[in-house]
């Protein structure tokens, strides 16, 4: 996930992979390659107006920081209000 603050990228959780092009799959199902306690965790102090975007590797493998910034600017143009 990422956190945007005041229109800028504030935080990005590092990619969690077990190898090249092989994302960490956390769960209790047969295809899982890790258990939940192996996943990264973090604590952040959020402030009003912060925007949190969560996604899978399918999103983050295809969305660059520049594209993310462009989406944010377009949302501002369309009067998107992150507080509602």
C-alpha positions as CSV (number, residue, x, y, z in Angstrom):
1,X,0.0,0.0,0.0
2,X,1.0,3.6,-0.3
3,X,0.0,6.7,1.7
4,X,-0.3,10.1,-0.1
5,X,0.0,13.2,2.0
6,X,-0.5,16.7,0.7
7,X,-0.4,15.4,-2.9
8,X,2.9,13.6,-2.5
9,X,3.9,10.0,-2.0
10,X,4.5,9.8,1.8
11,X,5.0,6.1,2.4
12,X,5.2,2.9,0.3
13,X,5.3,-0.5,1.9
14,X,8.1,-2.5,0.3
15,X,7.3,-5.2,-2.2
16,X,6.9,-8.6,-0.5
17,X,8.4,-11.3,-2.8
18,X,9.9,-14.7,-2.3
19,X,11.8,-14.4,-5.6
20,X,11.8,-12.6,-8.9
21,X,8.2,-12.2,-10.1
22,X,6.9,-14.4,-7.3
23,X,4.9,-12.4,-4.8
24,X,4.5,-13.5,-1.2
25,X,1.2,-15.4,-0.9
26,X,0.0,-15.2,2.7
27,X,-2.8,-17.5,3.9
28,X,-4.0,-20.8,5.1
29,X,-4.8,-22.3,1.7
30,X,-2.7,-24.9,-0.2
31,X,-1.3,-22.3,-2.7
32,X,0.0,-20.0,0.1
33,X,3.8,-19.9,0.3
34,X,3.9,-18.1,3.7
35,X,1.9,-17.9,6.9
36,X,0.5,-14.6,8.1
37,X,3.2,-14.0,10.7
38,X,5.8,-13.7,7.9
39,X,4.0,-10.7,6.2
40,X,5.4,-7.2,6.8
41,X,3.6,-5.0,9.2
42,X,4.0,-1.3,10.0
43,X,2.5,1.5,12.0
44,X,2.0,5.0,10.7
45,X,0.6,8.1,12.2
46,X,-2.0,9.3,9.7
47,X,-3.4,12.8,9.6
48,X,-6.7,14.1,8.2
49,X,-6.5,14.2,4.4
50,X,-4.1,11.3,4.0
51,X,-5.0,9.0,1.1
52,X,-4.3,5.3,1.5
53,X,-4.2,3.1,-1.7
54,X,-4.0,-0.6,-1.2
55,X,-3.6,-3.1,-4.0
56,X,-2.1,-6.3,-5.1
57,X,1.0,-6.9,-7.2
58,X,-1.3,-6.7,-10.2
59,X,-1.7,-3.0,-9.5
60,X,1.8,-2.1,-8.3
61,X,3.5,-4.0,-11.1
62,X,1.7,-1.7,-13.6
63,X,1.3,1.6,-11.8
64,X,4.4,3.8,-11.6
65,X,4.8,6.7,-9.1
66,X,4.3,9.1,-12.0
67,X,1.0,7.4,-13.0
68,X,-0.2,7.5,-9.4
69,X,0.6,11.3,-9.2
70,X,-1.3,11.8,-12.5
71,X,-4.3,10.0,-11.1
72,X,-4.2,12.2,-7.9
73,X,-4.0,15.4,-10.0
74,X,-6.9,14.3,-12.1
75,X,-8.9,13.5,-9.0
76,X,-8.2,17.0,-7.7
77,X,-9.3,18.5,-11.0
78,X,-12.6,16.6,-10.6
79,X,-13.0,17.9,-7.1
80,X,-12.4,14.6,-5.3
81,X,-12.6,15.1,-1.6
82,X,-10.6,12.6,0.4
83,X,-12.2,13.6,3.6
84,X,-15.7,12.3,2.6
